[in-house]
Amino acid sequence: MKLLRLTLIGLACALPAICLAQWQWVDKDGRKVYSDQAPPAGTPAKNILRQPGVRGTPVSAEVPETAKVPASAPAAASAPKLSGKDKQLEDKKKQAEAAEAEKKKADEEQLARARADNCARARRAKTGIDSGVRIARTNDKGEREIMDDAARAAEAKRLDAVIAVDCKQAGG
């Protein structure tokens, strides 16, 4: 039992050393790269900051032959080309912009329909005011009263303002 316990403790202590087997180098763009694989062929030895082996010591020698990529293999085929942009992120951004533009267009269409409706109602009301027919209204007390000339002129002026705004913007 004691032997099993010592073995487990020994493995637990060795595990971090195994996990730290990482390469670290500076790529051609000046960014630090961390990987569990050797840097691509053509990376100068001075740019390799760390390799698996002795912990914390920088590399001063050339990359071992076993870790090098064969010279006949093209570097572009083994490593994905980075454009600095995430395709999915760009697609989501385009979709969000399209949805926002569609919503804005729908809101503008709804506003245009409301203005056209207001324009038509104001024109009908103005026709009724201008006809000279007696028009009855309900006052604040709930009583019916007939519009006099001053009230008719004020209502005509208000309807003209509505027509000027809504009919101009509604395209009529």
N, C-alpha and C positions, 0 to 999 in steps of 0.2 A: 504494500500500500504506500509505503514511504517512497519507494522507487518510482511509482506511478506519479505521485505528487511532484517529485523533483523533475521528472520528465516533462510534465505539463508546465511547470514554472519555467523551465529552460526553453520550451517551445514558445511560450508567451513572451519571453524576453527576446527571442530571435526573430519573431514576427515583424516588429517594426523595422529591423535592419533589412529584411527582405522587401518590405513595402517601399523603402527609400531608394530602391534601385531605379533611379531616374536619370535621364539625360537633361541637361540644361545648356542652351546655347543662345547666341544672339543671331537672328536671321538677317538676311540682306537688307531688310527694311528697318533694322535697329530694334526690333521687338524681342523680348526674352521669350523663348519657347521652352516648355517643359514637356517631356515625352518619355515613354518607356522604350522607345526605339531610338536608334542612333540618328544623328542629324544627316541630312542628305549629303551625297558626295559633293565635293567642291566647297564645303563649309570650312573656312580656315581654322586651323587649330587654335588660334588666338581667340576665336569667337566661341569656342566650346568652354563653358564655365564649369560644368560638372558632368561626370559620367559614373555609372555604377561601379562600385568597388569601395575604396576607402572613403569614409564619410567626411564630407565637408572640405575635401581638398580639391582645388581647381585642377583641371587637366592641363598639362604642359606638353604632352606628347601628342602625336597624330592619332586619329581614330583607328582602333584596331581593324585589321583586314577583315575579320569575320563580321564586323558590324557595318562595313561599308556596303553601299549599294553598288552593284556592278555598273561599270561605266557604260556598257551597251544599253542598259535600261534607261529610257528617257525619264528625266526628273518630273516632267509635267504629267506623265501617266501615273506615277506613283503617288503624287500629292494633288489634292483638289486645288483648283485655281481659286484664290480668294479675291473677290472683287470689292470687298468692304461693305457689301450690301446683302441683306438677307432677303431672298426671293419671296419667302412666305410673308415677311413683314411688309415688303413692298406691295404684294398682292392684297393683303388686308387693308393697307392704307388706301389703295386705289378703290377697293370695295366700299370702304367707309366714306371716301370722298364722293363716290357715285351715289351712295344712299343719301348722303346729305344734300347733294345737288337735286336728286329726285324729290326729296321731302320739300326742299325750298321751292321747286317748280310746282309741286302739288299745292303748297300754301299760297303761292302767287296766283294759281288758277282759281283756287277757292275765293281769294280776295277779289279777283276780277269778276267772278260770278256774282258775288255779293254786291259789288259796285254796279254791275249791270242791272241787277234786280232793284237796287235803290234808285238808279236812274229812271227805270221804267215806272216805278211807283211815284216818284216825284213828278214826272211828266204827266201821269194820269191825274194826280192831285192838282197840279197847276192848271190843267185843262178844266177841271171842275171849278176851281177858284175863278179862272178867267171867264167862265161861261155866264156868270151873273146869277146863277141859280142860288136860291137860299140854302145855306149850309148850317146844319145844326150840330152842336157839340155838347158834350157832357162836361160840366164844370167840376170843381173840386168837391162840391157838396153832393154831386150825383144828380144835379138838376140839368135838364136840357135847356140850352140857350142858343139863339140864332146869332151867327157872326155878323157884327156890324162892319161898316166900311173900313174902319181903322184896323180891326182884327183881320179882315180879309187882306188888306194891304201888307200887314206884318207877315201873314202866312205866305203871301205871294213872294215877298222878299226872301223869306227863309227857304222856300222851295227853289227859288232862282239860285241861291247859294249852293244848295244840294245838287242841283242840275249842273251848275258850273264845275263842281268838283268831281262828282261821280260820273257824269256823262262824258266829260273830257277824258278821264282815265279809263272809262269802259270802252272807249273807241267809238262813241256815238256822238 
